[in-house]
Amino acid sequence: MNNIIPNPIKLTDTEITNKVTLFYLFKFSKTVETSKIIKQEFDNQNIKCLHWFNCQYNFIGEDDFWTNSALLEFESIDHLGKVFIKKIGNSDIQALQVFNLTPKLPPKIIVYLFKLLRPIGYLLDCLIKNEIDNSKLSNSGSKILPNKKQNNRFKNNNSKEKAYMINLLKAFEIAKYKNKNIIKSGREAYYEKYGTVAFRSVILTGGNFTYAGRFIGSPLIEYNAPNDTKGNWQALGIMEYSNPKKLYSLEKMPGYKKSLKHRDAGLERTINIYSIK
């Protein structure tokens, strides 16, 4: 691919005057070698790599596709423009998606307070037996849940390495509750009613917040992207778990099971990519 840096004229937020944050999804033919080359190119152009992930497989979504993802920060639109002119390219890039996003980071004091409650989370994790309800899982079809094969693969993952769950998210315009008397936007149902509880639950299990942001406009670059991730998304959320199996500890945390109705009502579609660093 000739140039993986998007043209700054594609940025739809004309008020951006400071740093520009981009989210990348890569598919490399030679993952390790090309990753090193691309990261060095970013460093040479003074592009700050906030995070670099090695994508393992989809926990939610269709076929496994992407090999790597990254969050990059440019000093300004002018910086982005200069790098765009210089170009960064590589023939080993088989597919690429690039998104512009605005960071939506939680207050540090909130994260700190949740971390103070971790002993409660650890205790609940030890005392409560996992009783995961697989009745909603099918062999295919859901846009917000893993299928049975994906769930079994993840459940049998015995890695002790930290797991980074990369979530691309899109909520319904109007939430679809079973109780038709409940009228909320999909954003309120998912991001506020469910998202806040899920965030707290991850922290209580020993996990950490990695990144969150709101996507701005359409993808800036979309090259050989699969239908699974192609098109517009609303938000990006990345959470860290101390190991993959900790994902199944969420339902033991206070309020999490009750919040699932808001997830199911508010979320239209998601892609969840299990990754490591």
C-alpha positions in Angstrom: 0.0 0.0 0.0 1.4 3.4 -1.1 0.3 5.6 1.8 -1.3 4.7 5.1 -1.5 8.3 6.3 -4.9 9.9 5.6 -5.3 13.2 3.8 -6.1 15.8 6.5 -8.8 17.3 4.3 -10.9 14.3 5.1 -11.1 15.3 8.7 -14.8 16.3 9.2 -14.2 18.2 12.5 -12.9 21.5 11.2 -12.5 22.9 14.7 -9.7 20.5 15.5 -6.6 22.7 16.1 -4.6 20.6 18.5 -3.7 16.9 18.6 -5.2 14.5 16.1 -5.9 10.9 17.3 -6.3 8.1 14.7 -7.3 4.5 15.3 -5.8 1.9 12.9 -6.7 -1.6 12.0 -4.0 -3.5 10.0 -3.8 -6.8 8.2 -0.2 -7.7 7.5 1.1 -10.6 5.5 4.3 -10.7 7.6 3.0 -9.6 11.0 6.1 -9.4 13.2 8.5 -8.0 10.5 6.0 -5.4 9.2 4.9 -4.3 12.6 8.5 -3.4 13.5 9.0 -1.5 10.2 5.7 0.5 10.5 6.3 1.4 14.2 9.8 2.6 13.3 8.3 4.7 10.5 5.9 6.3 13.0 8.7 7.0 15.4 10.8 8.6 12.6 8.0 11.0 11.8 7.4 11.9 15.5 4.1 10.2 15.6 3.2 9.2 19.1 2.0 5.6 19.3 -0.3 5.5 22.3 -1.0 1.8 22.0 0.0 -1.0 19.7 -1.9 -4.3 19.8 -1.4 -7.8 18.3 -4.9 -9.0 17.4 -5.4 -12.6 18.2 -9.0 -13.3 17.1 -12.6 -12.0 17.2 -14.5 -12.7 20.4 -17.5 -11.1 18.8 -17.8 -10.7 15.0 -17.5 -12.8 11.9 -14.2 -14.4 10.7 -10.9 -13.4 12.3 -9.2 -10.9 10.0 -7.1 -8.1 11.5 -3.5 -8.8 12.7 -2.8 -5.5 14.5 -4.3 -2.3 15.7 -2.9 1.0 16.9 -3.8 4.3 18.4 -1.7 7.2 17.1 -1.4 10.8 18.1 -0.3 13.6 15.8 0.8 16.9 17.2 -1.6 18.9 14.9 -3.4 18.8 11.6 -0.3 20.4 10.1 1.8 17.5 11.4 -0.6 15.1 9.9 -0.4 17.0 6.6 3.4 16.9 6.5 3.5 13.2 7.1 0.8 12.6 4.5 3.0 14.4 1.9 6.1 12.4 2.9 4.0 9.1 2.9 4.4 5.9 4.9 3.6 2.8 2.9 4.4 -1.0 2.8 3.7 -3.7 0.3 2.9 -6.2 3.1 -0.2 -4.3 4.1 -3.1 -6.4 2.8 -5.9 -4.4 4.4 -6.4 -1.2 6.4 -9.0 0.9 8.1 -8.2 4.3 9.7 -10.6 6.3 11.9 -10.4 9.8 13.4 -11.7 9.9 17.0 -12.1 12.2 20.0 -10.8 10.8 23.3 -13.5 10.3 25.9 -11.5 9.5 29.0 -13.1 8.9 32.4 -12.1 11.2 35.3 -9.0 9.9 37.1 -10.6 10.2 40.5 -13.4 7.9 39.4 -10.9 5.2 38.3 -9.0 5.7 41.5 -12.2 5.2 43.6 -13.2 2.1 41.7 -9.7 0.7 42.3 -10.1 1.2 46.1 -13.1 -1.2 45.9 -11.1 -4.0 44.2 -10.8 -6.1 47.4 -14.6 -6.4 47.3 -14.4 -7.5 43.7 -11.6 -10.1 44.4 -13.7 -11.5 47.3 -16.8 -11.8 45.1 -14.8 -13.4 42.4 -13.6 -16.1 44.8 -16.9 -16.7 46.5 -19.3 -16.8 43.6 -19.3 -19.6 41.1 -19.4 -18.8 37.4 -22.8 -19.5 36.0 -22.6 -18.2 32.5 -25.9 -18.3 30.6 -25.1 -19.6 27.1 -28.8 -19.9 26.1 -28.6 -16.7 24.1 -25.6 -17.9 22.1 -26.2 -19.4 18.7 -23.9 -20.8 16.0 -24.2 -17.4 14.2 -26.3 -14.4 13.7 -25.9 -12.1 16.7 -24.3 -8.7 16.2 -23.6 -8.2 19.9 -22.8 -11.6 21.4 -20.2 -14.3 20.5 -21.4 -17.4 18.9 -20.9 -20.8 20.6 -17.6 -21.5 18.9 -16.1 -18.2 19.8 -17.3 -18.4 23.4 -15.8 -21.9 23.8 -12.5 -20.8 22.2 -12.2 -17.9 24.6 -13.4 -19.9 27.6 -10.7 -22.4 27.0 -8.0 -19.8 26.7 -5.6 -20.5 29.6 -3.2 -17.7 28.9 -1.9 -15.7 31.9 -1.0 -12.8 29.7 -3.0 -9.5 29.9 -6.0 -9.4 27.5 -7.0 -6.3 25.7 -10.6 -6.3 24.4 -11.0 -3.9 21.5 -14.6 -2.9 21.0 -16.0 -1.0 18.0 -19.5 0.1 19.0 -22.7 1.3 17.5 -25.9 1.9 19.5 -29.5 2.0 18.2 -31.1 5.4 17.7 -33.9 4.3 20.0 -33.3 1.5 22.5 -35.3 -1.7 21.9 -36.4 -2.8 25.4 -38.8 -5.7 25.8 -40.8 -3.4 28.0 -42.2 -1.0 25.4 -43.0 1.6 28.1 -39.2 2.3 28.5 -38.2 5.0 26.1 -34.5 5.8 25.9 -32.0 6.5 23.2 -29.7 3.6 22.4 -26.8 5.8 23.5 -28.3 6.3 26.9 -29.1 2.7 27.4 -25.8 1.3 26.3 -23.1 3.9 27.1 -24.7 5.3 30.3 -26.9 2.5 31.8 -24.7 -0.4 30.8 -21.3 1.1 30.1 -20.8 2.7 33.5 -21.6 -0.6 35.3 -19.4 -2.6 32.9 -16.5 -0.1 33.3 -16.7 -0.4 37.1 -17.0 -4.2 37.0 -13.8 -4.5 34.9 -11.9 -2.4 37.4 -13.3 -4.4 40.3 -12.0 -7.7 38.8 -8.5 -6.3 38.6 -8.7 -4.9 35.1 -7.9 -1.5 33.8 -9.1 1.2 31.5 -7.0 1.5 28.4 -8.8 3.9 26.0 -12.2 5.2 24.9 -13.2 7.6 22.2 -15.9 8.8 19.9 -15.4 8.3 16.2 -15.8 11.3 14.0 -17.4 10.8 10.6 -16.6 7.9 8.2 -13.4 6.0 8.0 -10.6 8.1 6.6 -9.1 5.1 4.8 -10.9 1.8 4.0 -8.7 -0.6 2.0 -9.8 -4.2 1.5 -11.7 -4.0 4.8 -14.1 -6.9 5.6 -17.9 -6.2 5.9 -17.5 -7.0 9.6 -15.8 -3.7 10.4 -16.5 -1.7 7.2 -18.5 1.5 7.5 -19.3 3.9 10.3 -19.1 3.3 14.0 -19.9 5.5 17.0 -17.3 4.7 19.6 -14.2 2.8 20.5 -13.7 1.1 23.9 -10.6 -0.8 25.0 -10.3 -2.5 28.4 -7.5 -4.5 29.9 -8.1 -7.8 31.8 -5.4 -9.4 33.9 -6.0 -12.6 31.8 -8.7 -13.7 29.3 -10.8 -15.7 31.8 -11.4 -12.5 33.9 -14.0 -11.5 31.3 -16.3 -14.2 32.8 -15.9 -12.6 36.2 -17.9 -9.6 35.2 -21.2 -11.2 36.0 -20.2 -11.7 39.6 -19.8 -7.9 40.1 -22.5 -5.8 41.8 -25.2 -4.7 39.3 -23.6 -6.2 36.2 -26.3 -8.8 35.5 -29.0 -6.3 35.9 -27.3 -3.9 33.5 -27.3 -6.5 30.6 -30.9 -5.6 29.7 -29.6 -2.1 28.8 -26.8 -3.6 26.7 -29.2 -5.8 24.8 -31.7 -3.0 24.3 -29.2 -0.3 23.4 -26.4 -1.9 21.3 -27.1 -2.4 17.6 -23.7 -4.0 16.7 -20.2 -4.5 17.9 -16.9 -6.1 17.0 -14.8 -7.3 19.9 -11.2 -8.3 19.1 -9.2 -10.1 21.7 -5.6 -8.7 21.6 -2.3 -8.7 23.4 0.7 -6.4 23.5 
